[in-house]
Amino acid sequence: MNFFTLLNREIRAYFLSPVAWVVMFFFLLLTGFNFYAGVAALNRGPSEVTVVEAFFNTVFFWFGFVLIFPLITMRLFSEEYKMGTIEPLMTAPVRDSQVVLAKYGGALFFYIVLWLPSLLYFAVFTRVTRLEAAGAAGPFLGAYVMLLLIGMFYLAVGCLASALTRNQIVAAIMSFTVITLFFFTGLLNFFLLNVTPALRELTAYFSALEHMSEASRGFFDSRPVVFYLSLTVFVLFLTFHVFQSRRWRN
Amino acid sequence: MIKVEGLTKKYAGITAVNDLNFTVEKGEIVGFLGPNGAGKSTTMRILSCYLSATSGRASVAGFDVASQSREVRSRVGYMPENVALYPEMRVQEYLEYRAALKGVRGRRNRQRVNAVKELCNLRDVEQKLIGALSKGYRQRVGLADALLHDPDLLILDEPTIGLDPNQIRQVRQLIKDLGKRHTILLSTHILSEVEMTCSRVLIIDRGRIAASDTPEALAGRVRTAGGIRAEIHAEAGDLEKALAALPGVRKAEVEAMPDGWQGCVLRTDAEHDPRESVARLAATRGWALRELGREQVNLERVFAEITQSEELR
């Protein structure tokens, strides 16, 4: 019961703050532009990619993508530490785990809401062009499931960063750095001189770029699913312990 | 209701609370008195399960604060020193949320929220955003929050700090009323507050209990720290001699005032109150008397008195 009370408050906190609306506005602007660019590219002539693939594998998408997680998560714990509201919160009979999960749940909810309008893009595309947006349900579903999986992990990273500090900027920089490293691991191949097949395999295993491009082509691979789910659980577990340690640190 | 044994809290090399021992019985209103940094807030934070102790044990209503923390928290209403609230929420909304968090749901939620709003005079601001409230109102929202789940024990960390004199009076009266149904531990560094509201005083100094007494007994112990003030129209030499001769007066200081009157300060023994004899003296000698009263005892004096005598022991 307490979990839902907390979750409710977390979700409302997002939509009661101007930050959420600003993030949403600019994110929509960016994804809208990204979508436009994708459609424009397809307009130039025959292409091997579908509009879904074009949408989720561009620089615009990447940049917008890695930036939103620090923005969504930085306030979660840091703001409560800084304002002191953590004191009334934790002197109420709530479990630490409930607080961590509610904060994570609130962030995940906001993240999902952030992506909902993009479904509209593809609906409009189908309606106007009378073409199946993704060619098939597979790539479409794959891209969104992957979006959710990657998002779950990166939000957990953001939670952890926020639980570590009372300064939101510090939290944002920490999560941004870690997320960027994870997201762009795939590009390592381009910078290293001697790329052995084993190394290529390894980076591919970690590379979100790779995961996204595979999924948006309709390939299902269970490895990224396990990878993201297990990392999410692990990082949330760390967050829980960091959060608990405040009782001794203060 | 509260039992604290050998409680110690160290942080960053500082011992904030040092081997603290005390108990509070059900129904008491106990004032926690001490200078800033004496360890009052730290002790209260441990009792409300916000911090963990380095060593020692503390229990509330028979539940251990470390191992049965949620049981303790559901029985304690805690008002922190700096009441921190979510500025984007409305008062009504905040109280409903807090009550739900404390397990007060459904119809009882509305009842309790209404009850505490009434008790803390929050009716006029229930629809205001907390961010727009004055300090006094925020303080009252904090107190209302502490009362929501009708806790057995109220822990109030400096409940009147930052309030204007009117509000201070209201809050003190409220605490007195609450004391009829709840056990209360409140901290303050205002002596008169303790005298007005508490049934017992714990004086804490450098993380230890320096004294535990009723406010009256405490006042008696520190009476010598203060003194008797009088303003009398008389010849200075005569007056000083006559005052010094009164029973129980250890020392009489007489100082001429600009308008020709004499301002007198009498130092006395703890068990003597020579005010009556001063009045009689003035009457028999035909001196005019325009002021007679106890000198205000401030907390610094009390501390000096008590902590010094502790050291002497």
Interface residues (C-beta under 8 A of the other chain):
Chain A: M1 N2 T5 L6 N8 R9 A13 L16 S17 M83 G84 T85 I86 E87 P88 L89 M90 T91 A92 P93 V94 R95 R247 W248 R249 N250
Chain B: Y11 R45 S48 C49 Y50 L51 S52 R70 E71 R73 S74 V76 Y78 P80 N82 V83 A84 L85 Y86 E88 M89 Y97 R98 A100 L101 K102 G103 R105 G142 D145
